[in-house]
Amino acid sequence: MNDMRALDRLTGTWKVTGEAEGVVRYEWMEGGFFLLQHVEIVHDGRRISGLEVIGHLRPFGEPAGADMVSRFYDTLGNTLDYVYEIEGDTLTIWGGAKGSPARYQGTISPDGATVTGGWVFPGGGYTTTMTRTQAG
């Protein structure tokens, strides 16, 4: 679906700094239907390594869903679901379902070189800045 193309702005490699540190890389899967995010970060003293697949759900024999959804798989065996939205220069990632109290909201700089924002969730949150180190 065409709204996935809004995520083109994320393709490439990013250095993550702030209350989580490391590297993330976004790349399109062949065909352009899914964006893959490779994650290698440390947050709160824990190493988080995993892969996220972002796209529209299309169950067998059904049309594609309206939301851009994802599932994140990490090396600890966790699977986490998210919903992505991008409007203008604002990226919102809902933890679980759209409208969830757990969400990331970040601002993409006009030149596309940084994304600054943070996660909020019941009982906490943290902020980060992603700085592009390599274009996609």
C-alpha positions in Angstrom: 0.0 0.0 0.0 1.2 3.5 -0.8 1.3 4.7 2.9 4.3 2.3 3.4 6.3 4.6 1.2 6.2 7.2 3.9 8.6 5.0 5.8 11.2 5.4 3.1 12.5 8.2 5.3 13.7 5.6 7.8 15.8 3.4 5.4 19.4 3.3 6.2 21.6 2.9 9.3 21.1 5.0 12.4 23.2 5.5 15.5 20.9 5.6 18.6 21.9 7.8 21.5 20.3 8.9 24.7 18.7 6.6 27.3 19.2 3.7 24.8 22.3 3.4 22.7 23.3 1.3 19.7 22.5 0.9 16.0 19.3 0.3 14.0 19.1 -0.4 10.3 15.9 -0.2 8.1 15.7 -1.9 4.7 13.0 -2.8 2.3 12.4 -6.5 1.8 12.3 -7.4 -1.9 8.9 -6.5 -3.4 8.5 -3.3 -1.3 5.7 -4.6 0.9 7.6 -4.9 4.1 10.2 -2.8 5.9 12.7 -4.7 8.0 14.3 -3.1 11.1 17.5 -4.7 12.5 18.1 -3.7 16.1 21.2 -3.8 18.2 20.8 -1.5 21.3 21.4 -1.4 25.0 18.7 0.0 27.2 18.7 0.1 31.0 21.7 -2.2 31.0 20.0 -4.8 28.8 21.2 -5.8 25.4 18.3 -5.9 22.9 19.0 -7.6 19.6 16.3 -8.4 17.1 14.4 -8.0 13.9 11.1 -6.2 13.2 8.9 -6.7 10.1 6.7 -3.8 9.3 3.8 -3.9 6.8 0.1 -4.4 6.3 -1.4 -7.7 7.5 -2.8 -9.7 4.6 -4.3 -12.9 5.9 -4.8 -15.7 3.4 -7.6 -14.8 0.9 -8.3 -11.4 2.5 -7.4 -7.8 1.5 -4.6 -6.0 3.2 -5.4 -4.3 6.5 -5.5 -0.5 6.8 -2.9 -0.1 9.5 0.9 -0.5 9.2 1.6 -3.1 11.8 4.8 -4.9 12.9 6.1 -7.7 15.0 9.5 -7.5 16.7 11.4 -10.7 17.4 14.3 -10.6 19.8 17.1 -12.9 20.9 15.4 -13.5 24.2 12.3 -15.1 22.5 10.0 -12.1 22.9 7.5 -11.1 20.1 6.2 -7.6 20.4 3.5 -6.1 18.2 3.3 -2.4 17.1 1.3 -0.1 14.9 3.2 2.6 12.9 1.9 6.0 11.8 3.7 8.8 10.1 2.1 12.2 9.5 4.3 15.0 8.2 7.5 14.9 10.3 5.9 12.9 13.2 6.5 9.2 13.6 4.2 7.4 16.1 4.7 3.8 17.0 1.9 2.3 19.2 2.9 -0.6 21.5 0.3 -3.2 20.8 -2.9 -1.6 19.5 -3.4 1.9 18.1 -4.3 4.2 20.9 -2.3 2.2 23.5 -0.8 4.1 26.4 2.5 2.7 25.3 3.9 4.6 22.4 6.9 6.2 20.8 6.6 9.6 19.3 9.5 11.2 17.4 10.2 14.1 15.1 12.1 13.6 11.8 14.3 16.6 11.1 13.6 18.5 7.8 16.9 17.2 6.3 16.0 13.6 7.4 19.3 13.3 9.3 17.8 12.8 12.8 14.8 11.4 14.6 14.3 12.7 18.1 11.7 11.5 20.5 10.8 9.0 23.2 8.8 6.1 24.4 6.1 6.6 27.1 4.3 3.8 28.8 2.6 3.3 32.2 5.2 3.7 34.8 8.0 5.1 32.7 9.6 6.0 29.4 12.8 7.1 27.9 14.1 9.4 25.1 16.5 8.8 22.3 18.0 10.5 19.2 18.7 8.5 16.0 21.3 10.0 13.7 21.6 8.7 10.2 25.1 7.3 9.5 24.3 5.7 6.2 21.5 6.3 3.7 19.3 3.3 2.6 
